[in-house]
C-alpha cells in the first residue's frame, strides 16, 4: 500500500468520514491493475486515492463500494475485463476479483450521568463497538475505563454535541435531564433515551413542549429507556438499554428469535 493511501486513511478516521477500501485479490489473464492494488472510494463513489483499473473496473468497483457503505457488509466482486459494455471498447482480455470493504466510523454514544447503570452501559457499549463519551462532573477514568473520552467540567452539558447517527443516553438523576435532553432533541442523533421513571419523563417532556419543542422532536425520546426485559438490577437495566441501542443500530424488531421457528 502506498504511503498516501495510509495517510489518507488516518485522516479519514480522524475526521470520522466513512469510505470503502477496494483491494485486487486475484487477476486472471491480462489486466492493467495488479494483485494487491488498492483504492479508497468515498460516499459519492469517487476514487479519492489509489487505483484498481480504469473503465469498467472503476465503474463496477465504485458501484460495489456504494452498496457496501450502505449495507455495512464487505463483498468480493468479479470484474470481467472482456466486457465492453462498461469499458471504453477496448477489452483487456482478462478478469479480476476485488475485495471491497466498507470502513465506517464507530457510532458515538454520549453518556450523560454517573452511577452503576451508566458504568455498566459504558462497559457494554464499548464491547459492542461504540465510541463512548461520558459527560458528568463525577465521572472519573477509574470508573469509566472503557470510555474514549471523559468530560467532567461541563455542569450545564454544553459540550454535548451529538452528530448525525450518534446515540445519547441521559441518566443525570434529574439534575441535568432538562439541559441535556434539550440539546439532544435539537440534534440529528439516531437514538435519544432518558433513564427515569415514567412520571419524571412525562414532566421533563411536558416542560420541553412548553418551551416550544415540536411534538415530532420529543417523540424521538425513548423514555423510560430500554427494552422491557423485566430488568431490576443496574446491570440488567443497562443491558436493556444496550439491547435497544443494538436494535436501533441494526434495524431489528425486538421479537424472540424462536418465533421464526413457529
TAVEN-V851101 format. One record per pair of residues at least 4 apart in sequence whose ideal C-beta (glycine too) atoms are under 6 Angstrom apart, sorted by the first residue. I is the first residue (numbers start at 1). J is the second residue. D is the distance in whole Angstrom. If there is no record, write none. Layout:
((I/J/D) (I/J/D))
This chain:
((1/5/5) (1/6/6) (1/38/6) (4/49/6) (5/49/5) (5/50/5) (8/49/5) (12/17/5) (12/19/5) (16/105/4) (18/69/6) (18/104/5) (19/40/5) (19/42/5) (19/103/5) (20/41/4) (20/65/4) (20/68/5) (20/69/6) (20/100/6) (20/102/5) (21/101/5) (21/103/6) (22/39/5) (22/52/5) (22/61/5) (22/98/5) (22/100/5) (23/38/5) (23/99/5) (24/33/5) (24/35/6) (24/37/4) (24/52/5) (24/96/6) (24/98/5) (25/97/5) (25/99/5) (26/97/4) (27/31/5) (27/35/6) (27/96/5) (28/94/6) (28/95/5) (29/93/5) (29/94/3) (30/92/5) (30/93/5) (30/94/4) (31/81/6) (31/92/6) (31/94/5) (31/96/5) (32/53/5) (33/37/4) (33/52/5) (33/53/4) (37/52/5) (38/50/5) (39/47/5) (39/50/4) (39/51/6) (39/52/5) (40/48/5) (40/49/4) (40/50/6) (41/47/6) (41/62/6) (41/65/4) (42/46/5) (42/48/5) (45/62/4) (45/66/5) (52/57/6) (52/61/6) (53/57/3) (54/58/5) (55/87/4) (55/88/5) (56/60/6) (56/83/6) (56/86/3) (56/87/4) (57/79/5) (58/62/6) (59/86/5) (60/79/5) (61/98/6) (64/77/5) (64/100/5) (65/100/5) (68/100/5) (68/102/4) (69/102/5) (72/102/6) (74/101/4) (75/100/6) (76/97/6) (76/99/5) (77/98/5) (78/97/6) (79/96/5) (80/95/5) (81/92/4) (81/94/5) (81/95/6) (82/91/5) (84/89/5) (84/91/5) (106/129/6) (106/131/4) (107/130/5) (107/167/6) (108/131/5) (108/166/5) (109/125/5) (109/130/4) (109/132/5) (109/167/5) (110/133/5) (110/160/6) (110/162/6) (110/168/5) (111/118/5) (111/122/6) (111/134/5) (111/169/5) (112/135/5) (112/170/5) (112/172/5) (112/180/5) (113/118/5) (113/136/5) (113/171/4) (113/172/4) (114/118/5) (114/136/5) (114/138/5) (114/139/6) (116/234/4) (117/171/6) (117/234/5) (117/237/5) (117/238/5) (118/171/5) (119/143/6) (120/234/6) (120/235/5) (120/238/4) (121/125/6) (121/238/4) (121/241/6) (122/132/5) (122/144/5) (122/146/5) (122/147/6) (123/146/5) (124/238/6) (124/242/4) (125/130/4) (125/132/5) (126/132/6) (126/146/4) (131/148/5) (132/147/5) (132/148/6) (133/149/5) (134/139/5) (134/144/5) (134/147/5) (134/150/5) (135/151/4) (135/154/6) (137/152/6) (139/144/6) (139/150/5) (139/152/5) (144/150/6) (151/159/5) (154/158/6) (154/159/4) (156/179/5) (157/176/5) (157/179/5) (157/180/4) (160/180/6) (160/183/5) (162/166/4) (162/168/5) (162/187/4) (162/189/4) (164/188/4) (165/190/5) (166/189/5) (167/191/4) (167/245/6) (168/184/4) (168/189/5) (168/192/5) (169/193/5) (170/180/5) (170/181/6) (170/194/5) (171/195/4) (172/176/4) (172/177/5) (176/180/5) (177/181/6) (177/204/5) (178/204/6) (184/189/6) (184/192/5) (185/213/6) (185/217/5) (191/245/6) (191/248/5) (192/220/6) (192/221/5) (193/222/4) (193/225/4) (194/201/5) (194/221/6) (194/223/4) (194/225/6) (195/225/5) (196/200/4) (196/201/5) (198/224/6) (201/223/4) (205/218/5) (208/213/4) (208/218/6) (213/217/5) (213/218/6) (225/241/5) (226/240/3) (226/241/4) (226/244/5) (227/240/5) (227/243/5) (227/244/5) (229/240/5) (231/236/4) (231/237/5) (231/240/5) (232/236/6) (246/250/6) (247/252/4) (247/254/5) (255/259/5))
